Protein backbone atom coordinates (compact mmCIF):
# COMPACT_ATOMS: atom_id res chain seq x y z
CA UNK A 1 0.00 0.00 0.00
CA UNK A 2 1.70 3.15 -1.25
CA UNK A 3 0.45 6.73 -0.95
CA UNK A 4 1.96 10.17 -1.37
CA UNK A 5 0.94 13.69 -2.29
CA UNK A 6 2.66 14.97 -5.42
CA UNK A 7 1.18 18.41 -4.69
CA UNK A 8 -1.61 19.79 -2.56
CA UNK A 9 -4.27 18.65 -5.03
CA UNK A 10 -2.87 15.31 -6.25
CA UNK A 11 -2.75 11.96 -4.44
CA UNK A 12 -0.70 9.14 -5.95
CA UNK A 13 -1.44 5.69 -4.60
CA UNK A 14 -0.82 2.02 -5.31
CA UNK A 15 -3.27 -0.20 -3.53
CA UNK A 16 -3.18 -3.09 -6.01
CA UNK A 17 0.10 -4.08 -7.70
CA UNK A 18 -1.75 -5.32 -10.77
CA UNK A 19 -3.22 -1.86 -11.42
CA UNK A 20 -0.03 0.18 -10.95
CA UNK A 21 0.01 3.80 -9.70
CA UNK A 22 -3.31 5.55 -9.46
CA UNK A 23 -3.51 9.37 -9.61
CA UNK A 24 -6.39 11.01 -7.74
CA UNK A 25 -7.21 14.70 -7.99
CA UNK A 26 -8.65 16.07 -4.75
CA UNK A 27 -11.95 17.90 -4.82
CA UNK A 28 -12.38 21.66 -4.93
CA UNK A 29 -12.79 21.87 -1.13
CA UNK A 30 -10.10 19.29 -0.41
CA UNK A 31 -6.37 19.19 -0.12
CA UNK A 32 -3.88 16.36 -0.27
CA UNK A 33 -2.36 16.09 3.16
CA UNK A 34 -1.28 13.70 5.86
CA UNK A 35 -4.30 12.05 7.42
CA UNK A 36 -4.69 9.56 10.24
CA UNK A 37 -3.79 6.60 8.01
CA UNK A 38 -1.34 8.44 5.78
CA UNK A 39 -1.64 10.86 2.86
CA UNK A 40 -5.16 11.33 1.59
CA UNK A 41 -7.56 13.96 0.29
CA UNK A 42 -8.88 15.80 3.31
CA UNK A 43 -11.67 18.38 3.48
CA UNK A 44 -10.52 21.98 4.03
CA UNK A 45 -12.18 23.15 7.25
CA UNK A 46 -10.29 26.36 8.07
CA UNK A 47 -7.89 29.01 6.86
CA UNK A 48 -4.31 28.02 7.73
CA UNK A 49 -2.99 29.93 10.74
CA UNK A 50 -6.37 31.31 11.83
CA UNK A 51 -7.56 30.99 15.39
CA UNK A 52 -10.93 30.12 16.81
CA UNK A 53 -12.46 29.20 20.14
CA UNK A 54 -13.78 26.00 21.60
CA UNK A 55 -15.20 26.93 24.98
CA UNK A 56 -12.29 28.49 26.89
CA UNK A 57 -9.65 26.99 24.59
CA UNK A 58 -7.91 28.63 21.65
CA UNK A 59 -7.67 26.44 18.51
CA UNK A 60 -5.31 27.17 15.62
CA UNK A 61 -5.74 25.94 12.05
CA UNK A 62 -2.81 23.89 10.72
CA UNK A 63 -0.78 24.73 7.62
CA UNK A 64 -3.04 22.73 5.31
CA UNK A 65 -6.33 23.99 6.69
CA UNK A 66 -7.46 20.47 7.50
CA UNK A 67 -7.30 20.37 11.29
CA UNK A 68 -7.59 22.50 14.42
CA UNK A 69 -5.45 21.97 17.49
CA UNK A 70 -5.52 23.44 20.99
CA UNK A 71 -2.69 25.89 21.70
CA UNK A 72 -3.89 27.68 24.88
CA UNK A 73 -6.51 27.57 27.60
CA UNK A 74 -8.08 30.86 28.76
CA UNK A 75 -8.59 31.78 32.40
CA UNK A 76 -11.65 33.96 31.83
CA UNK A 77 -13.00 33.35 28.31
CA UNK A 78 -11.96 32.82 24.69
CA UNK A 79 -13.29 35.46 22.31
CA UNK A 80 -12.52 35.37 18.55
CA UNK A 81 -9.47 33.22 19.12
CA UNK A 82 -8.00 35.40 21.85
CA UNK A 83 -8.10 35.04 25.62
CA UNK A 84 -10.24 37.79 27.14
CA UNK A 85 -8.26 40.03 29.46
CA UNK A 86 -9.46 40.84 32.91
CA UNK A 87 -10.68 44.44 33.04
CA UNK A 88 -9.02 45.88 36.16
CA UNK A 89 -11.35 47.48 38.66
CA UNK A 90 -10.54 50.61 40.63
CA UNK A 91 -8.96 50.21 44.04
CA UNK A 92 -11.16 51.37 46.90
CA UNK A 93 -9.46 53.59 49.50
CA UNK A 94 -10.73 53.61 53.05
CA UNK A 95 -9.43 56.29 55.42
CA UNK A 96 -10.23 56.71 59.11
CA UNK A 97 -8.81 58.90 61.86
CA UNK A 98 -8.61 58.67 65.63
CA UNK A 99 -6.66 60.36 68.44
CA UNK A 100 -3.27 58.69 68.80
CA UNK A 101 -3.99 58.03 72.48
CA UNK A 102 -7.37 56.39 71.82
CA UNK A 103 -7.70 54.46 68.56
CA UNK A 104 -10.72 52.36 69.53
CA UNK A 105 -13.33 54.19 67.45
CA UNK A 106 -11.84 55.64 64.24
CA UNK A 107 -14.08 57.94 62.20
CA UNK A 108 -14.01 59.94 58.97
CA UNK A 109 -14.72 63.28 60.70
CA UNK A 110 -12.97 64.21 63.92
CA UNK A 111 -13.27 67.23 66.22
CA UNK A 112 -10.17 67.62 68.34
CA UNK A 113 -8.03 70.21 70.11
CA UNK A 114 -5.06 71.64 68.19
CA UNK A 115 -1.71 70.01 68.92
CA UNK A 116 -3.36 66.60 69.51
CA UNK A 117 -1.63 63.85 67.51
CA UNK A 118 -3.93 61.67 65.44
CA UNK A 119 -3.48 58.37 63.59
CA UNK A 120 -4.65 58.04 59.99
CA UNK A 121 -5.62 54.48 59.09
CA UNK A 122 -5.98 53.20 55.53
CA UNK A 123 -5.67 49.49 56.25
CA UNK A 124 -9.28 48.79 55.23
CA UNK A 125 -8.56 49.88 51.63
CA UNK A 126 -9.32 47.09 49.18
CA UNK A 127 -9.18 45.96 45.56
CA UNK A 128 -11.69 43.37 44.34
CA UNK A 129 -9.41 41.94 41.66
CA UNK A 130 -5.98 42.33 43.22
CA UNK A 131 -4.25 44.04 46.10
CA UNK A 132 -3.24 47.50 47.28
CA UNK A 133 0.47 48.15 46.84
CA UNK A 134 0.75 51.87 47.72
CA UNK A 135 -0.92 54.26 50.18
CA UNK A 136 -0.34 57.94 49.42
CA UNK A 137 -1.49 60.50 52.03
CA UNK A 138 -1.75 64.22 51.24
CA UNK A 139 -3.16 67.40 52.77
CA UNK A 140 -5.92 68.80 50.55
CA UNK A 141 -6.79 71.63 52.95
CA UNK A 142 -5.13 73.07 56.05
CA UNK A 143 -5.26 76.33 58.00
CA UNK A 144 -2.95 79.07 56.76
CA UNK A 145 0.41 78.75 58.45
CA UNK A 146 0.28 75.00 59.02
CA UNK A 147 3.50 73.16 58.17
CA UNK A 148 3.95 69.46 58.81
CA UNK A 149 4.37 65.99 57.43
CA UNK A 150 3.09 62.44 57.75
CA UNK A 151 5.14 60.33 60.13
CA UNK A 152 5.24 56.57 60.78
CA UNK A 153 3.11 55.38 63.67
CA UNK A 154 5.23 54.40 66.62
CA UNK A 155 6.12 50.73 66.36
CA UNK A 156 4.90 50.56 62.74
CA UNK A 157 7.78 52.05 60.79
CA UNK A 158 7.16 49.85 57.73
CA UNK A 159 3.39 50.27 57.52
CA UNK A 160 2.53 52.96 54.92
CA UNK A 161 -1.21 52.35 55.42
CA UNK A 162 -1.03 54.04 58.83
CA UNK A 163 0.47 57.45 59.51
CA UNK A 164 0.63 59.88 62.41
CA UNK A 165 -0.42 63.48 61.79
CA UNK A 166 -0.35 66.60 63.94
CA UNK A 167 -3.02 69.29 63.40
CA UNK A 168 -0.83 71.86 65.11
CA UNK A 169 -2.70 74.96 63.95
CA UNK A 170 -6.32 75.63 64.82
CA UNK A 171 -8.72 75.21 61.90
CA UNK A 172 -10.03 72.71 59.37
CA UNK A 173 -8.02 69.97 57.67
CA UNK A 174 -8.94 67.71 54.77
CA UNK A 175 -6.66 64.71 54.41
CA UNK A 176 -6.75 62.61 51.23
CA UNK A 177 -5.76 59.01 50.75
CA UNK A 178 -4.99 57.71 47.27
CA UNK A 179 -4.22 54.02 46.86
CA UNK A 180 -2.54 52.17 43.99
CA UNK A 181 -3.34 48.56 43.13
CA UNK A 182 -1.19 45.88 41.50
CA UNK A 183 -2.60 46.85 38.07
CA UNK A 184 -1.28 50.39 38.50
CA UNK A 185 -4.73 51.93 38.89
CA UNK A 186 -4.82 54.94 41.23
CA UNK A 187 -7.77 56.31 43.17
CA UNK A 188 -6.77 59.88 42.28
CA UNK A 189 -10.03 61.08 40.74
CA UNK A 190 -8.70 60.90 37.18
CA UNK A 191 -11.34 58.25 36.59
CA UNK A 192 -14.77 59.16 38.00
CA UNK A 193 -14.93 55.68 39.49
CA UNK A 194 -11.50 55.94 41.12
CA UNK A 195 -11.87 58.59 43.81
CA UNK A 196 -9.64 59.27 46.83
CA UNK A 197 -10.89 58.86 50.38
CA UNK A 198 -11.17 62.02 52.48
CA UNK A 199 -10.84 62.61 56.21
CA UNK A 200 -11.96 65.86 57.86
CA UNK A 201 -10.36 67.13 61.06
CA UNK A 202 -11.67 70.21 62.85
CA UNK A 203 -9.02 71.43 65.29
CA UNK A 204 -10.90 73.82 67.58
CA UNK A 205 -9.35 75.35 70.73
CA UNK A 206 -11.08 74.24 73.89
CA UNK A 207 -9.70 76.90 76.22
CA UNK A 208 -11.38 80.18 77.13
CA UNK A 209 -8.66 82.29 75.50
CA UNK A 210 -6.34 80.77 72.91
CA UNK A 211 -3.62 82.85 71.23
CA UNK A 212 -1.63 81.44 68.30
CA UNK A 213 1.15 82.75 66.08
CA UNK A 214 2.55 81.16 62.92
CA UNK A 215 5.16 82.52 60.55
CA UNK A 216 6.91 81.83 57.29
CA UNK A 217 10.30 82.69 55.92
CA UNK A 218 10.24 82.73 52.11
CA UNK A 219 13.96 81.89 52.14
CA UNK A 220 13.41 78.79 54.29
CA UNK A 221 12.82 76.06 51.73
CA UNK A 222 12.65 73.25 54.30
CA UNK A 223 10.40 74.49 57.11
CA UNK A 224 9.99 71.03 58.65
CA UNK A 225 13.69 70.47 59.30
CA UNK A 226 15.57 71.42 62.48
CA UNK A 227 16.98 74.70 61.14
CA UNK A 228 14.73 77.74 61.13
CA UNK A 229 13.85 81.13 62.53
CA UNK A 230 12.50 81.64 66.03
CA UNK A 231 9.57 83.90 66.83
CA UNK A 232 8.32 84.08 70.42
CA UNK A 233 4.78 84.74 71.54
CA UNK A 234 4.15 86.79 74.70
CA UNK A 235 0.95 87.12 76.76
CA UNK A 236 1.24 89.80 79.47
CA UNK A 237 -1.19 90.66 82.27
CA UNK A 238 -1.25 94.32 81.43
CA UNK A 239 -2.17 95.80 84.81
CA UNK A 240 0.93 94.43 86.56
CA UNK A 241 3.23 92.81 84.01
CA UNK A 242 6.21 93.88 81.92
CA UNK A 243 7.57 92.31 78.75
CA UNK A 244 9.87 89.27 79.00
CA UNK A 245 9.97 89.18 82.79
CA UNK A 246 8.36 86.78 85.23
CA UNK A 247 5.86 86.36 86.63
CA UNK A 248 3.30 88.28 84.56
CA UNK A 249 4.55 87.49 81.06
CA UNK A 250 3.82 83.99 79.76
CA UNK A 251 6.46 83.12 77.15
CA UNK A 252 9.23 80.59 76.46
CA UNK A 253 11.16 81.43 79.65
CA UNK A 254 8.04 81.46 81.83
CA UNK A 255 5.81 78.80 80.32
CA UNK A 256 3.35 78.08 83.12
CA UNK A 257 3.18 81.01 85.53
CA UNK A 258 0.75 81.18 88.41
CA UNK A 259 -0.84 84.61 88.38
CA UNK A 260 -3.45 85.82 90.78
CA UNK A 261 -5.77 84.07 90.02
CA UNK A 262 -5.00 83.12 86.41
CA UNK A 263 -2.81 80.28 85.16
CA UNK A 264 -1.78 80.77 81.51
CA UNK A 265 0.15 78.05 79.72
CA UNK A 266 2.53 78.13 76.76
CA UNK A 267 1.39 75.00 74.91
CA UNK A 268 4.13 74.85 72.30
CA UNK A 269 7.40 76.70 71.74
CA UNK A 270 8.77 76.37 68.20
CA UNK A 271 12.34 77.63 68.06
CA UNK A 272 13.42 76.43 64.62
CA UNK A 273 10.60 76.42 62.14
CA UNK A 274 7.39 78.21 61.26
CA UNK A 275 5.28 77.72 64.35
CA UNK A 276 2.89 77.56 65.80
CA UNK A 277 3.45 79.00 69.23
CA UNK A 278 0.29 78.88 71.29
CA UNK A 279 -0.74 80.19 74.71
CA UNK A 280 -3.96 79.19 76.46
CA UNK A 281 -5.71 80.92 79.34
CA UNK A 282 -8.65 79.07 80.82
CA UNK A 283 -9.37 81.27 83.84
CA UNK A 284 -9.08 84.95 82.86
CA UNK A 285 -9.84 87.47 85.58
CA UNK A 286 -12.75 89.86 85.21
CA UNK A 287 -11.91 93.48 84.40
CA UNK A 288 -8.43 92.66 83.13
CA UNK A 289 -6.59 93.40 79.91
CA UNK A 290 -4.05 90.98 78.44
CA UNK A 291 -1.40 92.20 76.02
CA UNK A 292 -0.05 90.20 73.08
CA UNK A 293 3.39 90.68 71.56
CA UNK A 294 5.55 88.80 69.05
CA UNK A 295 9.34 88.92 69.17
CA UNK A 296 11.77 87.90 66.42
CA UNK A 297 14.19 86.12 68.72
CA UNK A 298 16.40 84.77 65.94
CA UNK A 299 16.33 85.65 62.24
CA UNK A 300 17.72 82.53 60.64
CA UNK A 301 16.34 83.16 57.15
CA UNK A 302 15.85 86.89 56.79
CA UNK A 303 12.43 88.49 56.94
CA UNK A 304 9.67 86.49 58.58
CA UNK A 305 5.95 87.13 58.11
CA UNK A 306 3.93 86.42 61.24
CA UNK A 307 0.20 85.78 61.56
CA UNK A 308 -1.60 86.18 64.89
CA UNK A 309 -4.96 84.61 65.71
CA UNK A 310 -7.06 84.96 68.86
CA UNK A 311 -9.80 82.48 69.76
CA UNK A 312 -12.42 83.09 72.44
CA UNK A 313 -14.30 79.99 73.59
CA UNK A 314 -13.23 78.15 70.45
CA UNK A 315 -14.23 80.85 67.94
CA UNK A 316 -11.79 82.92 65.92
CA UNK A 317 -12.40 86.56 66.88
CA UNK A 318 -9.23 88.27 65.61
CA UNK A 319 -6.61 87.65 62.94
CA UNK A 320 -3.70 89.82 61.85
CA UNK A 321 -1.80 88.29 58.96
CA UNK A 322 1.72 88.62 57.60
CA UNK A 323 3.27 91.17 59.96
CA UNK A 324 6.87 91.56 58.68
CA UNK A 325 9.77 91.02 61.08
CA UNK A 326 12.97 91.94 59.28
CA UNK A 327 15.83 91.40 61.73
CA UNK A 328 16.60 89.60 64.96
CA UNK A 329 15.07 91.32 68.03
CA UNK A 330 12.33 93.02 65.97
CA UNK A 331 9.09 93.23 67.93
CA UNK A 332 5.41 93.85 67.26
CA UNK A 333 3.03 94.99 70.00
CA UNK A 334 0.00 93.34 68.45
CA UNK A 335 -3.22 93.56 70.46
CA UNK A 336 -5.07 93.62 73.79
CA UNK A 337 -7.75 91.21 75.01
CA UNK A 338 -10.33 92.36 77.54
CA UNK A 339 -12.17 90.10 79.93
CA UNK A 340 -15.05 89.36 80.42
CA UNK A 341 -16.11 91.11 77.21
CA UNK A 342 -13.75 89.05 75.03
CA UNK A 343 -13.11 92.18 72.97
CA UNK A 344 -9.81 92.38 71.07
CA UNK A 345 -8.32 95.83 70.46
CA UNK A 346 -5.57 95.95 67.81
CA UNK A 347 -2.35 97.83 68.58
CA UNK A 348 0.02 96.98 65.71
CA UNK A 349 3.04 99.00 66.78
CA UNK A 350 6.44 97.84 65.49
CA UNK A 351 9.70 98.21 67.44
CA UNK A 352 13.21 97.71 66.02
CA UNK A 353 14.12 96.07 69.32
CA UNK A 354 11.98 94.38 71.96
CA UNK A 355 11.22 96.78 74.87
CA UNK A 356 12.16 94.17 77.46
CA UNK A 357 11.23 95.17 81.01
CA UNK A 358 8.68 97.73 79.84
CA UNK A 359 4.98 97.77 80.63
CA UNK A 360 2.53 97.43 77.79
CA UNK A 361 0.91 100.84 77.40
CA UNK A 362 -2.83 101.40 77.37
CA UNK A 363 -3.75 102.72 73.96
CA UNK A 364 -6.35 105.36 73.27
CA UNK A 365 -8.59 102.80 71.51
CA UNK A 366 -8.49 100.77 74.73
CA UNK A 367 -9.50 103.77 76.78
CA UNK A 368 -12.26 104.57 74.31
CA UNK A 369 -13.92 101.21 74.92
CA UNK A 370 -15.05 102.28 78.39
CA UNK A 371 -14.61 98.70 79.57
CA UNK A 372 -13.94 97.90 83.21
CA UNK A 373 -10.32 97.61 84.25
CA UNK A 374 -9.23 100.36 81.86
CA UNK A 375 -7.43 103.31 83.52
CA UNK A 376 -9.72 106.29 83.97
CA UNK A 377 -12.75 104.00 83.73
C-alpha positions in Angstrom: 0.0 0.0 0.0 1.7 3.2 -1.2 0.5 6.7 -1.0 2.0 10.2 -1.4 0.9 13.7 -2.3 2.7 15.0 -5.4 1.2 18.4 -4.7 -1.6 19.8 -2.6 -4.3 18.6 -5.0 -2.9 15.3 -6.2 -2.8 12.0 -4.4 -0.7 9.1 -5.9 -1.4 5.7 -4.6 -0.8 2.0 -5.3 -3.3 -0.2 -3.5 -3.2 -3.1 -6.0 0.1 -4.1 -7.7 -1.7 -5.3 -10.8 -3.2 -1.9 -11.4 0.0 0.2 -10.9 0.0 3.8 -9.7 -3.3 5.6 -9.5 -3.5 9.4 -9.6 -6.4 11.0 -7.7 -7.2 14.7 -8.0 -8.7 16.1 -4.8 -11.9 17.9 -4.8 -12.4 21.7 -4.9 -12.8 21.9 -1.1 -10.1 19.3 -0.4 -6.4 19.2 -0.1 -3.9 16.4 -0.3 -2.4 16.1 3.2 -1.3 13.7 5.9 -4.3 12.0 7.4 -4.7 9.6 10.2 -3.8 6.6 8.0 -1.3 8.4 5.8 -1.6 10.9 2.9 -5.2 11.3 1.6 -7.6 14.0 0.3 -8.9 15.8 3.3 -11.7 18.4 3.5 -10.5 22.0 4.0 -12.2 23.1 7.2 -10.3 26.4 8.1 -7.9 29.0 6.9 -4.3 28.0 7.7 -3.0 29.9 10.7 -6.4 31.3 11.8 -7.6 31.0 15.4 -10.9 30.1 16.8 -12.5 29.2 20.1 -13.8 26.0 21.6 -15.2 26.9 25.0 -12.3 28.5 26.9 -9.6 27.0 24.6 -7.9 28.6 21.6 -7.7 26.4 18.5 -5.3 27.2 15.6 -5.7 25.9 12.1 -2.8 23.9 10.7 -0.8 24.7 7.6 -3.0 22.7 5.3 -6.3 24.0 6.7 -7.5 20.5 7.5 -7.3 20.4 11.3 -7.6 22.5 14.4 -5.4 22.0 17.5 -5.5 23.4 21.0 -2.7 25.9 21.7 -3.9 27.7 24.9 -6.5 27.6 27.6 -8.1 30.9 28.8 -8.6 31.8 32.4 -11.6 34.0 31.8 -13.0 33.3 28.3 -12.0 32.8 24.7 -13.3 35.5 22.3 -12.5 35.4 18.6 -9.5 33.2 19.1 -8.0 35.4 21.9 -8.1 35.0 25.6 -10.2 37.8 27.1 -8.3 40.0 29.5 -9.5 40.8 32.9 -10.7 44.4 33.0 -9.0 45.9 36.2 -11.4 47.5 38.7 -10.5 50.6 40.6 -9.0 50.2 44.0 -11.2 51.4 46.9 -9.5 53.6 49.5 -10.7 53.6 53.1 -9.4 56.3 55.4 -10.2 56.7 59.1 -8.8 58.9 61.9 -8.6 58.7 65.6 -6.7 60.4 68.4 -3.3 58.7 68.8 -4.0 58.0 72.5 -7.4 56.4 71.8 -7.7 54.5 68.6 -10.7 52.4 69.5 -13.3 54.2 67.5 -11.8 55.6 64.2 -14.1 57.9 62.2 -14.0 59.9 59.0 -14.7 63.3 60.7 -13.0 64.2 63.9 -13.3 67.2 66.2 -10.2 67.6 68.3 -8.0 70.2 70.1 -5.1 71.6 68.2 -1.7 70.0 68.9 -3.4 66.6 69.5 -1.6 63.9 67.5 -3.9 61.7 65.4 -3.5 58.4 63.6 -4.6 58.0 60.0 -5.6 54.5 59.1 -6.0 53.2 55.5 -5.7 49.5 56.2 -9.3 48.8 55.2 -8.6 49.9 51.6 -9.3 47.1 49.2 -9.2 46.0 45.6 -11.7 43.4 44.3 -9.4 41.9 41.7 -6.0 42.3 43.2 -4.3 44.0 46.1 -3.2 47.5 47.3 0.5 48.2 46.8 0.7 51.9 47.7 -0.9 54.3 50.2 -0.3 57.9 49.4 -1.5 60.5 52.0 -1.7 64.2 51.2 -3.2 67.4 52.8 -5.9 68.8 50.5 -6.8 71.6 53.0 -5.1 73.1 56.0 -5.3 76.3 58.0 -3.0 79.1 56.8 0.4 78.7 58.4 0.3 75.0 59.0 3.5 73.2 58.2 3.9 69.5 58.8 4.4 66.0 57.4 3.1 62.4 57.8 5.1 60.3 60.1 5.2 56.6 60.8 3.1 55.4 63.7 5.2 54.4 66.6 6.1 50.7 66.4 4.9 50.6 62.7 7.8 52.1 60.8 7.2 49.9 57.7 3.4 50.3 57.5 2.5 53.0 54.9 -1.2 52.4 55.4 -1.0 54.0 58.8 0.5 57.4 59.5 0.6 59.9 62.4 -0.4 63.5 61.8 -0.3 66.6 63.9 -3.0 69.3 63.4 -0.8 71.9 65.1 -2.7 75.0 63.9 -6.3 75.6 64.8 -8.7 75.2 61.9 -10.0 72.7 59.4 -8.0 70.0 57.7 -8.9 67.7 54.8 -6.7 64.7 54.4 -6.7 62.6 51.2 -5.8 59.0 50.7 -5.0 57.7 47.3 -4.2 54.0 46.9 -2.5 52.2 44.0 -3.3 48.6 43.1 -1.2 45.9 41.5 -2.6 46.8 38.1 -1.3 50.4 38.5 -4.7 51.9 38.9 -4.8 54.9 41.2 -7.8 56.3 43.2 -6.8 59.9 42.3 -10.0 61.1 40.7 -8.7 60.9 37.2 -11.3 58.3 36.6 -14.8 59.2 38.0 -14.9 55.7 39.5 -11.5 55.9 41.1 -11.9 58.6 43.8 -9.6 59.3 46.8 -10.9 58.9 50.4 -11.2 62.0 52.5 -10.8 62.6 56.2 -12.0 65.9 57.9 -10.4 67.1 61.1 -11.7 70.2 62.9 -9.0 71.4 65.3 -10.9 73.8 67.6 -9.3 75.4 70.7 -11.1 74.2 73.9 -9.7 76.9 76.2 -11.4 80.2 77.1 -8.7 82.3 75.5 -6.3 80.8 72.9 -3.6 82.8 71.2 -1.6 81.4 68.3 1.1 82.7 66.1 2.5 81.2 62.9 5.2 82.5 60.5 6.9 81.8 57.3 10.3 82.7 55.9 10.2 82.7 52.1 14.0 81.9 52.1 13.4 78.8 54.3 12.8 76.1 51.7 12.6 73.2 54.3 10.4 74.5 57.1 10.0 71.0 58.6 13.7 70.5 59.3 15.6 71.4 62.5 17.0 74.7 61.1 14.7 77.7 61.1 13.9 81.1 62.5 12.5 81.6 66.0 9.6 83.9 66.8 8.3 84.1 70.4 4.8 84.7 71.5 4.2 86.8 74.7 0.9 87.1 76.8 1.2 89.8 79.5 -1.2 90.7 82.3 -1.2 94.3 81.4 -2.2 95.8 84.8 0.9 94.4 86.6 3.2 92.8 84.0 6.2 93.9 81.9 7.6 92.3 78.7 9.9 89.3 79.0 10.0 89.2 82.8 8.4 86.8 85.2 5.9 86.4 86.6 3.3 88.3 84.6 4.5 87.5 81.1 3.8 84.0 79.8 6.5 83.1 77.2 9.2 80.6 76.5 11.2 81.4 79.6 8.0 81.5 81.8 5.8 78.8 80.3 3.3 78.1 83.1 3.2 81.0 85.5 0.7 81.2 88.4 -0.8 84.6 88.4 -3.4 85.8 90.8 -5.8 84.1 90.0 -5.0 83.1 86.4 -2.8 80.3 85.2 -1.8 80.8 81.5 0.2 78.0 79.7 2.5 78.1 76.8 1.4 75.0 74.9 4.1 74.9 72.3 7.4 76.7 71.7 8.8 76.4 68.2 12.3 77.6 68.1 13.4 76.4 64.6 10.6 76.4 62.1 7.4 78.2 61.3 5.3 77.7 64.3 2.9 77.6 65.8 3.5 79.0 69.2 0.3 78.9 71.3 -0.7 80.2 74.7 -4.0 79.2 76.5 -5.7 80.9 79.3 -8.7 79.1 80.8 -9.4 81.3 83.8 -9.1 85.0 82.9 -9.8 87.5 85.6 -12.7 89.9 85.2 -11.9 93.5 84.4 -8.4 92.7 83.1 -6.6 93.4 79.9 -4.1 91.0 78.4 -1.4 92.2 76.0 0.0 90.2 73.1 3.4 90.7 71.6 5.5 88.8 69.1 9.3 88.9 69.2 11.8 87.9 66.4 14.2 86.1 68.7 16.4 84.8 65.9 16.3 85.7 62.2 17.7 82.5 60.6 16.3 83.2 57.1 15.9 86.9 56.8 12.4 88.5 56.9 9.7 86.5 58.6 5.9 87.1 58.1 3.9 86.4 61.2 0.2 85.8 61.6 -1.6 86.2 64.9 -5.0 84.6 65.7 -7.1 85.0 68.9 -9.8 82.5 69.8 -12.4 83.1 72.4 -14.3 80.0 73.6 -13.2 78.2 70.4 -14.2 80.8 67.9 -11.8 82.9 65.9 -12.4 86.6 66.9 -9.2 88.3 65.6 -6.6 87.7 62.9 -3.7 89.8 61.8 -1.8 88.3 59.0 1.7 88.6 57.6 3.3 91.2 60.0 6.9 91.6 58.7 9.8 91.0 61.1 13.0 91.9 59.3 15.8 91.4 61.7 16.6 89.6 65.0 15.1 91.3 68.0 12.3 93.0 66.0 9.1 93.2 67.9 5.4 93.8 67.3 3.0 95.0 70.0 0.0 93.3 68.5 -3.2 93.6 70.5 -5.1 93.6 73.8 -7.7 91.2 75.0 -10.3 92.4 77.5 -12.2 90.1 79.9 -15.0 89.4 80.4 -16.1 91.1 77.2 -13.7 89.0 75.0 -13.1 92.2 73.0 -9.8 92.4 71.1 -8.3 95.8 70.5 -5.6 96.0 67.8 -2.4 97.8 68.6 0.0 97.0 65.7 3.0 99.0 66.8 6.4 97.8 65.5 9.7 98.2 67.4 13.2 97.7 66.0 14.1 96.1 69.3 12.0 94.4 72.0 11.2 96.8 74.9 12.2 94.2 77.5 11.2 95.2 81.0 8.7 97.7 79.8 5.0 97.8 80.6 2.5 97.4 77.8 0.9 100.8 77.4 -2.8 101.4 77.4 -3.7 102.7 74.0 -6.4 105.4 73.3 -8.6 102.8 71.5 -8.5 100.8 74.7 -9.5 103.8 76.8 -12.3 104.6 74.3 -13.9 101.2 74.9 -15.0 102.3 78.4 -14.6 98.7 79.6 -13.9 97.9 83.2 -10.3 97.6 84.2 -9.2 100.4 81.9 -7.4 103.3 83.5 -9.7 106.3 84.0 -12.8 104.0 83.7 
